[in-house]
C-alpha cells in the first residue's frame, strides 16, 4: 500500500458509486501515513460500499484470490511492467488501471479500462463494471485473457527474466 498504487483515488471514487461494491485490498503497507489516509477514506464510504484490507498475500494464493474477485483495479501512477496487472489479465480478470502502465487500449480490446484516476473516469469505470450483465462480463473476462496472450511472448519473457536474474 503506497501512493504509487493509488488506493486512495479508488476509495474516493468508490464514495461516489451507487452500486453495491466490495473493494478488497491486498498487499503490505509500505507507507503508514498514506494508509492512515486510506483508512480515513474507508470510514467515509456509504453503506453500499464495503472495503476490506486482507494484508499481504503469498504468491501461491494469488490465483485463488483473483478467481473470487470480478475486476482488478490499480490506477497506478506509474508502472514499468505492472506484474499484478499482468497476473489479473492472465487470470481473465478485466482491469481498471491508469494510462501510466504498458497495458493500454484495454477498452478497445474489451479487457478493461484505462482511466485518469483523479477525475470522474475512475468512478464511471467502477460503475460500468458493477452494473455489467453476466454475459457482458464473461466477454470481458475472455477478452482479458486473449489480450494478455496477444501482448506478451511468455517464452521470450521467461528467458529475459532468467537472463536478468542470472546476471547474463
N, C-alpha and C positions, 0 to 999 in steps of 0.2 A: 504494500500500500504506500504509494508515493504520489506527489503531484504530477509526475510524468505520465502516470497511467490514467489520471483524470477521473477518479472515482467521485470526487466532489461535484464535477459537472454532471455526472449521471444522476446523482442524488438530487441536485437542483432541478434537473429535467423531470425526474420522477414526481417531484412535488406538484407539477402541473398536469400530470397524466390523470385521465378519468377512468381508465380501465383498472381491473383488478390485476395487480402485478406483484410478483415476488422477485426481489433482486438479491441474489446470493453472491457474497463477496468472499473470495478465496485469496490466500497468499499471506506472506509475512508482512507485518507492519514495519516499514523501513523508515518512516518519518512520523514520530509520535505526535508532533504538533499538528501535522496535516490530518492524521487520523482523528484527533480531537475535533477538528472542524467537521470531518465527515460524521462523527457521532452526533454533533450538534444538529447537523442537517437531517440525520436519520430521525431525530426527535421531532422534527417539523413535518415529517411526511404524513399525509392524510391517511385515514383508515383503510382505504382501498389499496394502499401500497405497503408491502411488507419487505423490510430489508434485514438480512441476517449475515453476520460475519462468521465464517467457519474456520478461520485460521489457515495455517499452512497445510499444503496437500503433498503427499508423497507421489512421485511421478506415476507409480503403478495404479493409483486411484483416479487419475485424470480421465481416462476413457469412461469410467462408470459415472463420474460427476457430469461430464458432458452429456451423456445419454439421458440424464434426469433433468436437464435444462433445455429450453427451447431455442434460445438465442444467446449468442456470446456477445457481450458488449464491452468494448475497451476503446474509448475515443482518445487514444494515446496522443500526447503532444509530439512524439517522435519515436520512430522505430526503425532500426536498420533492417531488421528482418521480421520481427513480430512472431516469435515461436508460439506463443499462446494462441494467436490468431490462426496461424498455420494449423495447429492441433485442432482447433474448433472447426475450421473448414474441412479438414480431413475427416472429422467425425460426422460430417454432414450437418453442421450447425450453421445457420445463417449468422452473419457477423454484422454488428454495428460498430464502425470504427471511424476514425478521422481520415483526412486526406494525407496525413503525415506518416503513412505506412506504405510499404510496397504493394499492399493489397488494395488496389483501386478498381474502379469501374464495377463495383460489386452489384449495384442495382441493374446495370445493363446486362449482367450475366444472371440476374435473379438469384444471387448468392448472398445478398445482404445489402447494406447501405453505408456509404461514406458520407459523413456529415461534418459540419462545422460545430464543434462541441459547445461553443459559447453562445449559441443562439437557439431559436425555436426548432431548428432542424433536428436536434437530438431528441427533443420531446416528440416531435412528429414521427421520427423513426421508431421510437419505442411504442407509440400508439399504433402505428402501422402494423407492427408485428403482434401486438397484444389483441388487435381486432381481427387478425387474419383467420380466414376459414381454414379448416384442416387440410383440404385438398390443395389450397394455395401454399400452405406451409410445407406440405410434402414436396411440392415442386421446388421451393426454395432450398429445402434440405438436400434434395437430389442434386440440384444445381451447385450447391456449395461444394459437394464432393467432386463434381465434374470440374468446377472452376479451379480447384487446387491441383487437380491432376493435369489440367491444361497448362497451368502456370509454373509447374515445377518438374524437374527431371530428378526424381528421387535417387536414382542410381548415381548420377553425377553429383548431387548434393551430398550424398553419403561419402563419396570419395573426397570431396572438398573438406568435409569435416574431419575425416580420418587424417588427411594431409595436414590440416591446420593443427590438430591436437598432437600429432606425432612429430611436429617440428620440421616437416618436409617442405 
